[in-house]
């Protein structure tokens, strides 16, 4: 079989008629399947494409006209159920499906292997598993059409919403931009450049024009799964739908390791996405804010603002001095946290040892055995006063910042005349060596502490 076929054709060849080639990995029957899994699928950063399900109630509650119109269109096109379908998935199961998939076009079946076992599902059963009615299978099919060209997409764009780039999201009027956004998470996911609208995604978006004829939603998913399986550049889409189908067909309760998130944008996010409302970016003077011909958006709705307004540039980056100051405080807090954990651990160990010793000597007294008295608990006084040390750290940071400012001054005179801050009064500190005994930590261990004088 090796070298006799193009890899695109191997998806449609029944490899079960051949003897098993792959002997090292029981998951795969042919070398082609194992090679595809190792060199195409698993080399991707994210083998399965991110997908979200829609929360229609949340979108309606946003009370944005464009969003409400998009929801109405999805309802008219019978998309509400499949786009709100939610199912976590297992990445390994889905990638094995794509690696071992054989498409029986005449019989309209998918055949695949899972952990060396063969499974199959028919076109009709797959659609019923996902909840599609029989009427959906009889509707016109998008993949029977040719991919629409740029000229047929002109009505979706308007220069008022950015530079018009046909086949991309730039310049799309708000209705089509939001529709493309929710389709990208559900029926037409993207793994690479999410701004591109390519292949049958164009036809699907055109079908979302109000008043368009209905189409078979499940057939679109079926054909896109086939296209995904033969393209080494695509991500592996529709993981929630495929994983749910596999669980139903195999009858195995497979644990999921990837979450199927729910798309719940806030109103500000939607406004920024669509360049409408108070969150829109200012447009150049003289730009038209009218809607494109054929748009379903109400022309009375405010478009992008044409006023310049105050620019909201990116925030200033923190300077080197602030960076160093934050670093010093971070180091101090780490030391404080570690010291508190060590102190708590020592106290716990001492309590446990004291209980054991008390019990042991109680038994010795019961048997009239000589024993020493039970020792007193180790003092739990902490060796560092963190309030005092914090003031020391603040003064040290301030001192370092002033010193660096002086070093960066343009002239030597600035360096000489730079005044350093006065340190706040602090309690005299002295270093004291302490030794822990009987703490269960493997004998005597030295611990250095900062002890205030007089304690």
N, C-alpha and C positions, 0 to 999 in steps of 0.2 A: 504493500500500500504506500510505502514511503516514496516520495518523488513522483508519484503517478497522477496526483490531482492538485489543483489549486486549493489553498486552505479555505477559500470562501465556499467551494463546492463540497468540502468535507462535512459541513453542517447538515447537508441534505443527503448524505450517504449513510445507509444502515450499516454501521460498523460491527454490529453483532454477528454478521455473517462471516467475519474474519476471526482467525485465531487470536487469542490474547497476546499482544505484543509486550505490554508493560508488565514486567514480572516483579519489579521492585516495590511498586506502590499498588496496593490492591484497589485503590479508589478509581483507577483509570484503566481502560481497556486497551487503548491505542497510544502509541508514542505521541501522536499529534495532540491528544487531549492533555497528556501530562506536560508537554512542552508549552501548550497554550496557557495552562494553569500557572506554570513556573515563570515563563518569560514574558507573558502579557498581563495576566490578571494580578499576580502578586507583586509585580514591580511597581504598581501604582501606589501612591501614598494612601489613597482611600479607594480600595477596590470596589466598594459599593457606594453609589451616589447618595448624598444627603437628600432626604425627602421629608416634607412636612405634610401634615393633614390640616384641613381647614376647620376653624371654629366659626361656623356661619353666624351664630347668635352674636358672637363678639364683634364680627365685622359689621353686622347690621347696627349694633349699638354705637359704633363709631359715628354714625349720623353724617357720613360723607356721601354726597350725591353720586360721585363716580363709583364708590365702593358699592352702594346700594344698587346701581345699575348693573354692575358686574355680577352681583349675587343673583339678580333677577334673570340675567342671561344664562347663568349656570343652571338655574332652575328650569328654564325653558329648554335647555339642551340636555336635561337629565344627567347633570354632572354632580349634583349635591351629594349623593350617597358615596360615590367612588372617591370624590375629593376629600370627604370627611372621614373616609375609612382609615383606621389607625391600627397598626400591628407592629410591635417590635420584632426585630429579625435577628438571625444568626448569620454573621458574615461568611463563615466557612461553608455553611449549607448553601447559601446563594451562589457563592463562587464555584462550588462543585457543580451546581446546576448549569451554570453558563459554560464551564469547561467541558462537561460531558454531554451537552445538549445535542440531540439529533432531531431535526425537523422533518416530519413526514408530511410533505405538502399535499399529496393526493388524499391521504387519510385525515388530514388536519389534526395531527397529533404532535405532542412534545414527548420525546423519550429522553431520559437522563439517568444518571447513576448517583447513588448516595451511599458512601462507604462500601462500594463494591456491589450494591444491590440495584437492580434495574426497576425503574418506575416509568409510568406514562400517564398522560392526561389528554383527553380529547378537547377540542375547541369548545364544544357545548358544555362539557362538565366544568372546565375552567371558568367559563362565563357565569355558570350558576353558582360556583363556589364564591365568586366575588359579588354575587347578588344581582347580576344583570337579568332583566326579563328577556323572554324569547323575542319580544318585539325589537329589542336593540339589535339583534343579529341580522334582522331583515332590512335595516336602514342602509342608506348609501355609505360607502366606505371611502375614507379620505385617501387611503393608499392606492385607490384606483385612479386618482388624479395625478397630474403632473405638478411638480413643485412650482409654485407661483414665482414670477420674477419681480424685480424691483418696481417695474412700472405698475404692477397690479397692487402694490402696497402704498402708493402715494397718498391715498385718502387717510391713512393711519398717522400721517406725520404733519407737523406744523412747526415752522421755524421759531414760533413764539416760545416753544418749549425746549430750545437748544438747537445746536447744529444738526441739521437733518442728515442722517446717515442711513440709507435704506439697508435693511437687513440687520440693523442694530437697534438698541433701545434709545439711542440719542435722537431726540426730536419727536418721539412718539407722543401723541396727545394723551392726556391723563387716563382716559378710559382704557386705551389699548396698553398703556404702560402698566397699569395695575393688573389688567387681565394677563399680560405676559408674566408678571411677577407670580401670581398664584398658579398659573400653569407650569411655571418653571419648577415649582415645588411638588407638583402632582403628576399631571399627565405628560409633561414634556420637560423632564429634568435635564439639567446641564451639569457636566463634570468639569469642563474647561472654562472658556471665556463665556461668562454668563451674560455678557452684553450682546452676543451674537444671536440672531434669530435665523436659523438655517434649516435646510431640508424641510421635512413635513411640519416642523414647528410653525412655519409661515402659513401653511394651509390651515392648521389648527387655529391659529390666531385669527385668520380671516373668517373662519367659521363662527367666531365669537361676535361678529358684527350683528347687531340686533336685526331681526327679520330674516336671518340666514336659515337655510333648510337644516333639518336635523341630520345627524350622522351616527354611525355605529361607534360608540365609545369603546366597547370591548375589542372590536376589530382593530382599532387604532393601537391599543395596548399590545395585542397579539403580534401585529406586524412590527411594532417598535422593539419588542423583545427579540424578534428574529434579526432585525437590523443591528441591534446591540451585540448579538452573539457573533456576528461575522466581522465586526469592526474592531481592530486592535486599538484604535485611538479613543474610542468611546469609554466612558465610565459604565459601570454595570448598574443599570437603572431598575426601578420597579421592585426593589428588594422586599418591601412590605407585602405586596400582592403575591409575589412568587413564594415567599416564605409561608404565608397563610395557605396557599394552595398545596405546598409540599406537606405541611402538617395534616391537611385534610386527606390527601391521597395516601400518605404512608401510615397514618394513624399513630404516629409517634409524637409524644409531647416533648418537643425539642426546646431546650433553653435558649433564650435570646441574649445576645450580647451587644446589640445596637439599639438605641432608643429611637422611636418614631416620634419626633417632636410635633407639637401643635403650633400652627402659625397664628399668633395673636399680637399683631402690631398695635402700638398705641397711635392715637390720632396725630401726634406730632411726627411720628415716623412716616405715616402715610402721606401727610402734607409735604414733607421733604422729598419723598419719593416721587410725588406727582408734580412738584413745583407749583403748589397751589396754596392759598391761605397765607397766614402771617409768617410761615416758615419758608416761603419760597425765596430763592436766591434772587437778588436784584438783576434785572435784564438791562441790556444796553438801551439807550434812548432811541426812540423811533421804532422799536420793535412792535409788531402787531401782536395782540393778545387774543385775536379771534380764533375760533375753533376751525379745524380742518373740515373741508366738505365731506359730507357723509358721516360726520361724527354724531354719536348718540348723546353727547354731553350738551347740556343746556347752555346756550350762548350767554345767558344772563349770569352764569356762574363766574365769579371773579377768576381771571387767569393769572399768569405770572405778573408780578409787579414790575412796572417799567421805571420806577424811581430808583435812584441809586441808593439813597439811604445810607446810614452808617455801616461801613464794612465791618464784618465780624471776622477778622483775620485769626489765624491760629494763635493760640496762647504762646507767650514767650517761654522758651525753654529755660529751665532752671540753670543758673550759672554754676560755675565750678565750685564757688564757695558754699552755696547752698547744698550742693551735692556732697561735699566733704562733711558739712555739718550734719546732714541726714545720716551719712555713713557712720559718723562717730556715735550718734545717738542710737543707731541700730546695733552697733557693737556693744554699747553699754546695756541696752535692753536684753540682748542675747545673754550677756554675762549675768544679768540680774535673774533672768528666767532660769538659767542653768543652776545658779547658786540656790535659788529657792527649791528647785527640784531635788538637788543633792541634800539640802537640809531636811526636806520632808521625808526623803528616803532613809536618811540616817535615823531620824526620829522613829519611823515605822520599824526599822530593824531593831533599834534599841528596845522598843516596847515588846516586840516578839521575844527577844532574848531574855528580857526581864520576866516575862510570863513563864518561859521555860525554866529559868533559874528558880523562880518562886515555887513552881511545881516540883522541881527536883529536890529542893531542900525541905519541902513539906514531906515528901516521901522519906527522906533521910531522917527527919525528926520522928516520924512515925515508927521507924525501925530502930530508934535509939542510936543513931549514927551521928558522930560528931560532924559539925559543918559550920561554916562561917556564916555570919548574918547576911541576909539579902542586901545587895548593894542598892544604893539610891539611884534613881534615874539620872541619866546624863542631862546636864543643863541644856535647855533648848534655846538659850539666848543666841540670837543670830549675831554673826561676827561683823556685819556691815550695816551701817545706818544708811539706808538708800536715799533718804531725803537729803542728808549731807552730801552724799556722793553725787546726787543729781545736780546739786548746786555747783559742785566742783566740775562736773562734766560741762555744764552750761558755760562756766567761766572759761574752761579750756577751749571750747568751740569758738567762743567769742574772741579769745586771744588768737587762735589760729586764723580766723577770718580776717582780723585786723592785720596780722602779720603778712598774710598773702596779699591783701590789698596794698600794703606798703611795698611788697616785692614787685607788684605789677605796676607801680606808679611810673610815669614817664621819665622822671628825673630823680637823681640821687637825693635832692633836697627833700622831696616828698617822703622818701624813705626815712631820712633823718628826723623829720619833724612829725612823723606819724606817732600819735599818742596811743599807747596801749590801754585797754580798760583796766579799771581797778578791780581786783578780785574781791568778792564778798568775804566777810569774816567767816572763818571756818574753824571747827574744832581741831586741835592738834591731833594728828593721826600718828600712830606708831605701829610697826609691824610686830606681830606676835606669832610665834610658832606654837601650834597646838598639835597634839597627837591623839588620835582616836584609838581606843582600846576596847576589845570585847564587842565590836560592832558587827562582827561577822563578815568583814570585808577583807579577810586574809591577813590578820595581824595588824601591827601598828603602821599607820599611813599618815604622813605629814600633810597638814592642810595649812596654807597660809591664809591669814585673815587680816582685814583692816579693823582694828579694835580701837574705839575712842578711848582716849586716856582717862583713867579713873574708873573704868568698868571692870 
